[in-house]
């Protein structure tokens, strides 16, 4: 029987090899792209974006991040996030801090279910907030993953598959085959859907490394008639031991994330101006380090955002603070902004759909903040 810890570690390879891409035809030339990067395991927002506060050193003497990159007078950035910092200096990156989905029970399985479904009760929903959002916006698509990721499930006309190791006919050959079938036939429709799939990810010669998949995804997103949404999974943020500060396990994970940031930006080209990249995680980490120089499951964290659709470089936060009385249960960074407000606002902006409509149809009319004018270029 596979253990909980083994599952959380071994599944990293599977999700990285099958980084999902969601494809939908753009309705106009200057389409807006949305990229969601799930950071599974509970990304430590206090390490990625540490507050400039002497109390943090007292809580984390052995894992304090040093030689940070400058952001504001109140916050700095982990040195592994160099590509993100370049975008920050160009007003193309921002952070929402002291935030998370409204979940406090610290279970990976429950938390990851809720971060994808957008619900409030674990395992109660069978569709995902991004899938419902695209359905509400009237978009169809394709996911590269088996099975279909929860975050993308909806009642919309979605399709999914996994890249084959065998050689796949070129799009030109498949187009010729499609012409031999009646206009409204199911087989013709199926072939046309396959043609929409990124060819570099269909053929056996392509790489499945995360940053190379990010490059192929970005090139597809950059097309005027290409995908509008991409979703990536990164595992391994469950740093219970040897977390490290400026270097170490968590720093390596942030470096890999930053490499995806940089690859996306490079390969998006001018389409970067019409793209939003946003991170997602199930919870943060406890403020105080544990006996193994790691951190336990917590609550509040930080959401990283990058792209030309960012309004300005800022750390947007109703900062909870690191005094014991201000922490959740006296041990966690509190969450003062429901992260679903960020995602609902992001979809409203990227899909050019009414925020209140998304709030009703995607998040059951839960009380959320419309942050579009605060965070994004409209």
C-alpha positions in Angstrom: 0.0 0.0 0.0 1.4 3.4 -1.0 2.0 5.8 1.9 0.8 9.4 2.1 4.4 10.6 2.1 5.4 8.4 -0.9 2.4 9.6 -2.9 3.2 13.3 -2.3 6.8 12.7 -3.4 6.3 10.3 -6.3 3.4 12.1 -7.9 5.8 15.0 -8.7 7.3 13.2 -11.7 3.9 12.3 -13.1 2.5 15.8 -13.0 5.6 17.4 -14.3 5.7 15.0 -17.3 2.0 15.7 -18.0 1.9 19.4 -17.5 -1.6 20.2 -18.7 -2.4 22.7 -21.5 -5.9 23.9 -22.1 -6.7 25.0 -25.6 -9.5 27.2 -26.9 -9.8 29.2 -30.1 -9.5 33.0 -29.6 -12.4 35.1 -30.5 -10.3 38.0 -31.5 -6.8 38.8 -32.5 -5.5 40.3 -29.3 -6.8 37.5 -27.1 -5.8 37.4 -23.4 -4.0 34.4 -22.0 -4.3 32.9 -18.5 -1.6 30.6 -17.1 -2.1 28.9 -13.8 0.8 27.2 -12.0 -0.2 24.9 -9.2 2.5 24.6 -6.5 1.5 21.4 -4.7 2.6 20.6 -1.1 2.0 24.1 0.4 4.3 26.8 -0.9 6.0 28.8 1.9 5.0 32.4 1.1 7.2 33.6 4.0 10.2 32.2 2.2 9.3 33.2 -1.3 8.3 36.7 -0.3 9.7 37.3 3.2 8.5 40.4 5.2 11.2 42.7 6.4 10.5 42.0 10.1 13.0 41.1 12.8 10.4 38.7 14.3 10.8 36.4 11.3 14.5 35.8 12.2 13.6 34.9 15.7 11.1 32.3 14.4 13.4 31.0 11.7 17.0 31.3 12.8 18.2 28.4 10.7 16.1 28.8 7.5 16.0 32.6 7.2 16.4 33.7 3.6 19.3 36.0 3.1 20.7 38.1 0.2 17.1 38.7 -0.9 16.1 40.7 -3.9 14.5 44.1 -3.1 10.8 44.7 -3.6 9.4 47.3 -1.2 10.2 48.8 2.2 8.2 46.0 3.8 8.9 42.9 1.6 11.8 41.3 -0.3 12.0 38.4 -2.7 13.8 35.0 -2.6 17.0 35.1 -4.6 16.0 32.1 -6.7 13.2 34.2 -8.3 15.5 36.2 -10.6 13.3 36.1 -13.7 10.3 37.2 -11.6 12.4 40.1 -10.2 13.3 41.3 -13.7 9.6 41.4 -14.6 8.9 43.2 -11.3 11.3 46.0 -12.2 9.4 46.4 -15.4 6.0 46.6 -13.7 5.1 43.1 -15.1 5.0 41.2 -11.8 3.0 41.5 -8.5 2.3 39.6 -5.3 -0.8 39.2 -3.2 0.4 38.3 0.4 -1.3 37.0 3.5 -3.8 35.2 1.3 -5.0 31.6 0.6 -8.1 29.6 -0.1 -10.4 29.4 3.0 -9.1 26.1 4.2 -7.4 25.6 7.6 -7.3 21.8 8.4 -3.8 21.3 6.9 -4.5 18.2 4.9 -2.8 18.0 1.5 -5.6 15.8 0.0 -8.4 18.0 1.2 -6.5 21.3 0.5 -5.6 20.3 -3.0 -9.1 19.2 -3.8 -10.4 22.6 -2.6 -7.7 24.7 -4.4 -8.9 23.0 -7.6 -12.6 22.9 -7.1 -12.9 26.3 -5.5 -15.4 24.8 -2.9 -15.6 25.0 0.8 -16.2 21.4 1.7 -13.6 18.8 0.6 -14.6 16.3 -2.1 -18.1 17.8 -2.4 -17.6 19.2 -5.9 -16.8 17.3 -9.1 -15.9 20.3 -11.3 -13.1 22.8 -11.0 -13.2 26.6 -10.8 -11.2 27.1 -14.0 -13.3 24.7 -15.9 -16.5 26.4 -14.7 -15.0 29.8 -15.5 -14.3 28.8 -19.1 -17.7 27.2 -19.4 -19.3 30.5 -18.1 -17.2 32.4 -20.7 -18.3 30.1 -23.5 -14.9 28.6 -24.2 -14.0 25.1 -25.2 -10.7 23.4 -24.8 -8.1 20.6 -24.5 -6.1 19.4 -21.5 -2.9 17.4 -21.8 -3.3 15.1 -18.8 -4.8 11.8 -17.8 -7.2 11.9 -16.1 -8.7 15.3 -16.7 -7.4 17.6 -13.9 -10.1 18.6 -11.4 -9.4 22.3 -11.9 -10.5 22.0 -15.6 -13.5 19.8 -15.2 -16.9 21.2 -16.2 -19.9 20.5 -18.3 -18.3 22.3 -21.2 -17.0 20.6 -24.4 -13.6 19.6 -23.0 -11.1 17.0 -24.3 -8.0 15.5 -22.8 -5.2 13.1 -23.8 -1.6 12.2 -22.8 1.4 12.7 -25.1 2.3 9.5 -26.8 5.8 8.1 -27.3 5.0 7.0 -30.8 5.2 9.1 -33.8 2.0 11.1 -34.7 1.0 12.1 -38.3 1.7 15.7 -39.0 -1.2 18.3 -38.9 -1.0 18.5 -42.7 -1.6 14.8 -43.2 -4.4 14.8 -40.6 -6.1 17.7 -42.4 -6.0 15.7 -45.7 -7.6 12.8 -43.9 -10.3 15.0 -42.4 -11.3 16.2 -45.8 -12.2 12.7 -46.9 -15.1 12.6 -44.3 -18.5 14.3 -44.4 -18.7 17.8 -43.0 -20.7 16.9 -39.9 -19.3 13.5 -39.2 -18.1 12.6 -35.7 -14.8 11.3 -37.0 -14.1 14.5 -38.9 -14.8 16.5 -35.8 -12.5 14.2 -33.8 -9.6 14.6 -36.2 -10.1 18.4 -36.2 -9.9 18.4 -32.4 -6.6 16.4 -32.6 -5.2 18.9 -35.0 -5.7 21.6 -32.4 -3.3 19.8 -30.1 0.3 21.2 -30.0 2.2 18.9 -32.4 5.5 19.2 -30.4 3.7 17.5 -27.5 2.1 14.8 -29.7 5.3 13.5 -31.2 7.7 11.1 -29.4 10.7 13.4 -30.1 9.5 16.2 -27.8 10.7 16.7 -24.2 8.5 16.5 -21.2 10.7 18.5 -18.9 8.6 21.2 -17.3 10.4 24.2 -18.7 10.5 22.8 -22.2 6.8 22.1 -22.0 6.4 25.7 -20.9 8.3 26.8 -24.0 6.0 24.7 -26.3 2.9 26.0 -24.4 4.0 29.6 -24.7 4.5 29.3 -28.4 1.0 27.8 -28.8 -0.5 30.6 -26.5 1.3 33.2 -28.7 -0.7 32.2 -31.8 -3.7 34.4 -32.6 -5.8 31.3 -33.1 -4.1 29.3 -30.4 -4.9 28.3 -26.8 -6.0 30.9 -24.2 -5.3 28.9 -21.0 -2.4 26.8 -19.8 -2.2 24.9 -16.4 1.0 23.5 -15.0 1.6 21.3 -11.9 4.7 21.5 -9.7 5.0 19.2 -6.7 7.5 19.0 -3.9 6.7 22.1 -1.8 6.0 20.0 1.3 9.3 21.0 3.1 9.0 19.4 6.5 12.8 19.0 6.9 16.0 20.7 5.5 13.9 23.4 3.9 16.9 25.7 3.7 16.9 29.5 3.3 18.6 31.1 0.3 19.8 27.7 -0.7 18.3 24.2 -0.2 15.2 22.2 -1.1 12.7 25.1 -1.1 15.1 27.4 -3.0 15.5 24.6 -5.7 11.7 24.5 -6.1 11.5 28.2 -6.5 14.3 28.1 -9.0 12.4 25.6 -11.1 9.3 27.8 -10.9 11.3 30.8 -11.9 12.7 28.9 -14.9 9.1 28.3 -16.0 8.4 32.0 -15.5 11.4 32.9 -17.7 10.7 30.3 -20.4 7.1 31.4 -20.7 8.1 35.1 -21.1 10.8 34.3 -23.6 8.6 32.1 -25.8 5.4 34.2 -25.5 7.1 37.1 -27.4 4.8 40.1 -27.8 1.9 38.0 -26.5 3.4 38.4 -23.0 1.8 41.8 -23.0 -1.6 40.1 -23.1 -0.8 37.3 -20.6 -1.4 36.7 -16.9 0.5 34.0 -15.0 -0.7 33.2 -11.5 0.3 30.7 -8.9 -2.0 28.4 -6.8 -1.2 26.4 -3.7 -3.3 24.6 -1.0 -1.8 26.4 2.1 1.3 28.0 3.4 3.6 26.9 6.2 3.8 27.6 9.9 5.7 30.7 10.9 8.1 29.0 13.2 10.7 26.4 12.0 10.5 22.9 13.4 13.2 20.7 14.9 14.2 19.4 11.5 14.9 22.8 10.1 11.7 22.7 8.0 8.2 24.0 8.4 4.8 22.3 9.1 1.6 22.9 7.3 0.1 26.3 7.8 -2.5 28.7 6.4 -1.6 32.1 4.8 0.8 32.3 1.9 1.6 34.4 -1.1 0.3 34.4 -4.7 2.8 35.3 -7.4 1.6 37.0 -10.6 3.5 37.9 -13.7 2.6 39.2 -17.2 1.8 42.2 -19.2 -1.7 42.3 -17.8 -0.3 43.2 -14.4 -1.4 46.7 -13.4 1.9 47.6 -11.6 4.6 46.1 -9.5 3.2 45.8 -6.0 2.7 43.6 -2.9 -1.0 43.9 -2.5 -1.9 42.8 1.1 -4.0 43.4 4.2 -0.9 42.3 6.1 -1.8 40.1 9.0 1.6 40.5 10.9 3.8 38.1 12.8 2.7 38.8 16.3 1.3 35.8 18.0 -2.0 37.5 18.6 -2.3 38.2 14.9 -1.5 34.7 13.7 -4.0 32.1 12.9 -4.2 29.8 16.0 -1.1 31.6 17.2 1.2 29.7 14.8 0.3 30.5 11.1 0.4 33.6 8.9 -3.2 34.5 8.7 -5.1 34.8 5.5 -6.9 38.2 5.2 -7.8 37.9 1.5 -9.7 34.9 0.0 -7.5 33.8 -2.8 -10.6 32.9 -4.8 -11.1 36.7 -5.2 -7.8 36.7 -7.1 -8.8 33.9 -9.4 -12.3 35.1 -10.0 -10.9 38.6 -10.8 -8.2 37.0 -13.1 -10.8 35.1 -15.0 -13.1 38.1 -15.3 -10.2 40.1 -16.8 -8.6 37.4 -19.0 -11.9 36.1 -20.3 -13.5 39.5 -20.5 -16.5 38.2 -18.6 -18.6 39.9 -15.9 -17.1 39.4 -12.4 -20.5 39.0 -10.7 -21.5 36.4 -13.3 -18.4 34.4 -12.5 -19.0 34.9 -8.8 -22.5 33.4 -9.1 -21.8 30.6 -11.5 -18.3 29.5 -10.5 -18.1 30.3 -6.8 -21.8 29.9 -5.8 -22.1 33.6 -5.0 -19.7 33.4 -2.1 -18.6 36.7 -0.8 -15.5 37.7 -2.9 -13.7 40.9 -3.7 -13.5 42.2 -7.2 -9.8 43.0 -7.4 -9.6 43.7 -11.2 -8.9 47.4 -10.9 -6.4 46.9 -8.1 -4.3 44.1 -9.7 -4.8 44.1 -13.5 -4.5 46.3 -16.6 -8.1 46.5 -17.9 
